[in-house]
């Protein structure tokens, strides 16, 4: 390897030829020393940080944080369980009230002498739409879905409300008709 050194002061250039050993020493000085210094500085910093990261205080702090987070998770799970129980209790109450409404509707239809097929309170409401071949093989999901249950109750309550309002109008109409019919003989003066 040949190095050329140019000097502005004397307007001259010098040539230096390096042997194999000279090249190795120069490479070691220019590349090896900075790399080794960087490695040792990195090791020293890493050991200091690692000792801080894995100290007993740090481990204890992490364990405390994990325990606090687990307590929060347990609290949320308990709240969710209590909310679910409250909703299930409300749904059970709604279901019992619906059964009472059904019994009232059946009794009113029997008192009014209306055909049971017109106002059948014992059947669930019809779900609209044509039945296709794929619908026949439909099996309801076995998973508990609160939105589905509440939607079913809303549909059932709306159906029963419609049936009772029609029954009420029929009974009122019949009652008014009975009251408007003349009974007895007319009075003569």
CORZIJO-V523651 format. One record per residue. RES is the residue in one small letter. SS is DSSP state (alpha for helix, beta for strand, coil for the rest). D_FIRST is the distance of its C-alpha to the first C-alpha in whole Angstrom. Layout:
RES;SS;D_FIRST
RES;SS;D_FIRST
This chain:
x;coil;0
x;beta;4
x;beta;7
x;beta;10
x;beta;13
x;beta;16
x;beta;20
x;coil;23
x;coil;25
x;coil;24
x;coil;23
x;beta;20
x;beta;16
x;beta;14
x;beta;10
x;beta;8
x;beta;6
x;coil;5
x;coil;7
x;alpha;8
x;alpha;11
x;alpha;9
x;alpha;8
x;alpha;11
x;alpha;13
x;alpha;11
x;alpha;12
x;alpha;16
x;alpha;16
x;alpha;16
x;alpha;17
x;alpha;19
x;alpha;21
x;alpha;23
x;alpha;23
x;alpha;25
x;alpha;27
x;alpha;28
x;alpha;29
x;alpha;31
x;alpha;33
x;alpha;34
x;alpha;36
x;alpha;38
x;alpha;39
x;alpha;40
x;alpha;42
x;alpha;44
x;alpha;44
x;alpha;45
x;alpha;48
x;alpha;49
x;alpha;50
x;coil;51
x;coil;53
x;alpha;57
x;alpha;58
x;alpha;56
x;alpha;57
x;alpha;61
x;alpha;60
x;alpha;59
x;alpha;62
x;alpha;64
x;alpha;63
x;alpha;63
x;alpha;67
x;alpha;68
x;alpha;66
x;alpha;68
x;alpha;71
x;alpha;71
x;alpha;70
x;alpha;73
x;alpha;75
x;alpha;74
x;alpha;75
x;alpha;79
x;alpha;79
x;alpha;79
x;alpha;81
x;alpha;84
x;alpha;83
x;alpha;84
x;alpha;87
x;alpha;88
x;alpha;88
x;alpha;89
x;alpha;92
x;alpha;93
x;alpha;92
x;alpha;95
x;alpha;97
x;alpha;97
x;alpha;97
x;alpha;101
x;alpha;102
x;alpha;101
x;alpha;103
x;alpha;106
x;alpha;106
x;alpha;106
x;alpha;109
x;alpha;111
x;alpha;110
x;alpha;111
x;alpha;114
x;alpha;115
x;alpha;115
x;alpha;117
x;alpha;120
x;alpha;119
x;coil;120
x;coil;117
x;coil;116
x;coil;113
x;coil;111
x;coil;110
x;coil;109
x;coil;107
x;coil;106
x;coil;105
x;coil;102
x;coil;99
x;coil;98
x;coil;97
x;coil;93
x;coil;94
x;coil;92
x;coil;93
x;coil;92
x;coil;89
x;alpha;89
x;alpha;85
x;alpha;87
x;alpha;90
x;coil;87
x;coil;86
x;coil;86
x;coil;85
x;coil;82
x;coil;83
x;coil;81
x;coil;82
x;coil;82
x;alpha;83
x;alpha;83
x;alpha;85
x;alpha;88
x;alpha;88
x;alpha;88
x;alpha;91
x;alpha;93
x;alpha;93
x;alpha;94
x;alpha;97
x;alpha;98
x;alpha;98
x;alpha;100
x;alpha;102
x;alpha;103
x;alpha;103
x;alpha;106
x;alpha;108
x;alpha;108
x;alpha;109
x;alpha;112
x;alpha;113
x;alpha;114
x;alpha;116
x;alpha;118
x;alpha;118
x;alpha;119
x;alpha;122
x;alpha;123
x;alpha;124
x;alpha;125
x;alpha;128
x;alpha;128
x;alpha;129
x;coil;132
x;coil;135
x;coil;137
x;coil;141
x;coil;144
x;coil;144
x;coil;146
x;coil;149
x;coil;151
